[in-house]
Amino acid sequence: MRALYTVAWMIAIVYATIPSYWLLVHPRIEFWRARKARLLMVGPLWIALWLVVAAITWPWRTLALYRAPWTWIPAAALILTGFWIYTLARRDFTTDQVLGRSELQPDRHEQSLNTSGIRARVRHPYYLGHLCELLGWTLGTGLVVLCALTAFAVISGAFMIAAEEREMEARFGDRYSHYKTRVPAILPRF
């Protein structure tokens, strides 16, 4: 069981730092573009975030609020839902879009606003997938550190989504503004 908790902690570190990583990119996109930044330059910042968060949370990585095997039933449903959402989100997105190459190097990569598929129901399906994953692992393990990392991801994610929205409006103008009024950011309309 200890190995499962360690794996959950490591997964949560990756997911919880995604908004922080993108907060280093989106609000400073002109800074990175001016330096002709590539993922090989920006990507290591995310790994540095993992190491910092791992060092900070290490002492609490096995401290659990509860240990109840039945919690893995809804947890598994959330984790599988996260993967299903990723599958739907990936269908209509290029690798360049997923990795942020379109933002970093707009002159070298296609600039397209995708509003079809799952994005007709939710503007940020990947972030919804991340949230499902984090909630699933948190619920399943009952780890205090995962509760904290999930809260951190939600708070930093709110700032990151706001920054990304501003950048998307700058890139796509009224098309994105209209899309934003019709489609919710995280919790989809059915």
Buried (B, 14 or more C-beta within 10 A) or exposed (E): EEEEBEEBBEBBBBBBBBBBBBBBBBBBBEEBBEEEBEBEEBBEEBEEBBEEBBEEBEEBBBEBEEEEEEBBEEBEEBBEBBEEBBEBBBEBBBEBBEBBBBBBBEEEBEEEEBBEBBBBBBBBBBBBBBBBBBBBBBBBBBBBBBBBBBEBBBEBBEBBBBBBBEBBBEBBEEEBEEBBEEBEBBEBEE
